[in-house]
Amino acid sequence: RGLRVADASVFPDSPTAHTDGPSRLVGEMAARFVLDDVYRATHGDDCIGRTDAVQLHGYRGACQPLVGFGTNGVRGERAVQLLLHFIREGGRMIDTAALYENHREVREAIQRSGVPRQDMFVVTKLPPRDMGFDEAGVAIERTVAELGSPADLLLIHWPSNFDPAAAAPTCAQPPSGSWRRCRSETWAAMERAHHAGLARALGVSNFGVRHLRELLDKPRRALPVALNQVEFHPWWPQPELHRFCARR
């Protein structure tokens, strides 16, 4: 990364009691250089010096912008136009999901914007109906085909059906099925997708403390849970969930 020279030879003869100041300063600067190099080597360069994005824990080079556009409820040309406006105003993160049925619109908007795909950050989510190892694998491949590129961040949308009237996936059906099994199998499929280059980072959405603890303590989980995307504001601060995530 280039030669760095630190000269600590200032004031070789101490005229005062504080003449080691320059050496201390040089030492601190050298330490910062070393720490930056170590961080880049282990996490990638994307987030160094950026104040508009965060590094996703455990996923090298996965740098998520802090401002994004949620696409729930918009489809067709209206979705494309809204996204084009967002991108032209400098927006770089788009949040979508299989349930939103607008993956193709996200793809079209990015293509029409002229912004290189690698400069965008696309978040998408697997719905409860696609949970299970084989089912999630098929759904991820379909998602990537619709988006036209791998997902930057792939999430489990819900820990179970949010609609009690919705049909449960095979992994949740009796006698041997359960939603816990579904979450475990789906995460395993997501890890396989990550290793296949279909998703850069993995996480969950709308998980409570019980669901998170269960996944984090999963014996064969190989990859970190980058984040838990939840509703969070003064009217619903979820302090217990926040404390748990801060500890883990």
N, C-alpha and C positions, 0 to 999 in steps of 0.2 A: 504493500500500500504506500510505498514511498519512504524515503529516509527521513527520520526525525532526529534532530540534534538538540540536546539539552545541555547547556553550559552552566555548571554549578560552581565555576571558579571565581565568581564575583566576590570581592572583599576577602582575599586569602588571609589577610591579617585583620583580626577583629578590632575595629575602633570602638565598638559599643557592645552592649550585651545582647543586641538584637540582630547582629549581622548575619545570622543563619537564615534570615528571612528569605533572601533570594533562593537559597538552596531548598528551603521548605516549599517555596512556590514552584520551583522546577520539579521537585519530587511529586507534588500534587498533580501538576500538568502531565508528567510522565505516567502516573497511575491512571489518570483519566484516559490517556491514549491507549494504554494496555487494556483497560476495562472495555472501551469502545470496540477494540479489535476482538476481544473475547466475545462480546455480545454479537457482533456482526458474524463471527464464525459459527456461532451456535443458533442464532435467530434470524440471520439475514439482514440486509441493509434497509429494508423498506421503511421502517419506522424511525430510524435514527434522525433526530432533529425535527421530527414532525410533531405538530401540536394539534393536527386535525384528524388524527387516527390513532388507533391502539394496536399493539401487537397481540395477536391471539395466542394465549398460553399454549406452549408446546408445539406450535406449528410454524416452522421456519418460513419466513417470507410472507406469512399471512397477516396483512396489515389492514384492519377494518376502519374505514372512515367513520367519523363520529356523527355525521349527518347523512341521513338516507331518505329514500322515498318509498313509502309503503304502498303496495299496489292492490291491496284487498278491495274488491268491489268495482274495479275498473277493468274493462276488456275492450278488444277491438281497436279501432282507429283512435278513439278517445284516450285509451291507455297509451298508445304510441305517442300521441301529441303531448300528453302530460309529461311523459318521460323525456321526450325530446327537449321540452322547455326546461325541465330539471337539469338535464345534462348540460345544456347550453349555458345555464346559469352557474355551472361549476360543480354540480352534484355528481358524485361518483359511486355511491352505494345504492343499490336497488334491492328491495326486499319483496320476494315473491313466494309462492308456494303452489304445490300441486292443486290444492283446494281452490286457489284463486283462478285457475284455468287461464293464465295469461303468459305462460312461458314464451310462447312464440312472439307475443307482442314485445316482451322484454328484449328478445333477440333482435327483432326488427328495429326497435328504437336505437339500440346500441349501434347496429350496422348503419342506420341512416344518420346518426349523429356525427360520424366521422372520427369519433374518439376511439383509439385503439382498445381492443377488448382487454388487454392486460392492464390498462389504466382504470378499468371499472372493477367494482366489487359486487358480486351477485350472491345474495343469500336466498336459499330456497329450503323447503321443508317437506318431509314425508308425512302424509296423513295417516290416521289410525287404520284406514282400510287397507293400506299397503304394508302394514307391519308384519314381521316374520322374516326369516332369513332369505328364503327364495323369493318371496313376494317383494321384499324391499330391494333385493338385487335387481329384479326386473324393473321396478319403479324408478330406481336411480338411473338405469340405462335409458329409460324412456325420458326422464327429466333432462338428462344431458343432451339427448337427441333434440328435444324441443328447444332447449336453450342454445344449442349449437356450439356449446363449449362446456368444460367442466365447471361445477359450482365452486365458488370461492369459499362458501360456508354452507354446509349441509346440516340441517337440524331435524330431529324428531319433533313434529309439530305439536303433538299432545301426548301425554303419557297413557291415555286411553280414550275411548269414545267420549266426546263432549256432548254428543246427541244420544240420549238414552234409547232413542228409537232406531238408531243406525245399526246395521248388521255388524257383528263382531268378526274380525279376521280369524282364519283357521287357528292361529297360534293362541287365541284367547278362548276358544270354544271347549266345552267339557268333552270328555271327562279329564283330560290331562292338560288342557290349555289354561292360560291365565294371562292377564295383562303384564305381569312381571316377566313371564316367559317371552311375550311379544317384545317388550323393551330390550331384553337381553339379546334376542335373536336379531332384532333390527340394528342394534349397535354393532353386532358382529358383522352384519352385511355392510354397514357403513365403513367399518375399518377396512374390509376387503376392497370397497370402492375407492377409499383413500389410497391404498397401496397400488391400485390399478390406474391411478391418475384421474379419477372421475370427480374427486372432491378434494380441495386443498386443506380444509379444516372441518372439524366435526363438533357438533354441540347439540343442545336440546332446547325446547321451548315449552313454556307453561308447566314446568315441572315443579312440584312441591318439595319440601325437605325430604319426605319419605322416599320419593322417587329418585331424587338426587343421591341420597345416601346409598340406596340400593345399587345404583349404577356405578358410583364411585368406588364402592366396596366389591364390585364384581370381580371374582378371582381371575378370570381370563381376559379382562379388559386390558388391551395393549396401548391404546392411545388416550390422551387426555380429553376431558370434556372442556372445550374451549370457552363455552359460555352457556348461560341459561337465559334465553330471551323471554322476558315476562313484562306484563303491564306494571309500571312503577311510576307513581306520581303522588302528590300530597294527599289525595283522597284514597289512595290504596298503596301505602308505603311498604307493606309486607316486611315488617322489621325482623321477624323470625327467619324468613328466607334470606334476607340481606345478611344477617349475622352468620348464618350457616355458610353462605357462599364466601364471606370474608375469611372465615376460619379455614375453609377447604381450598 
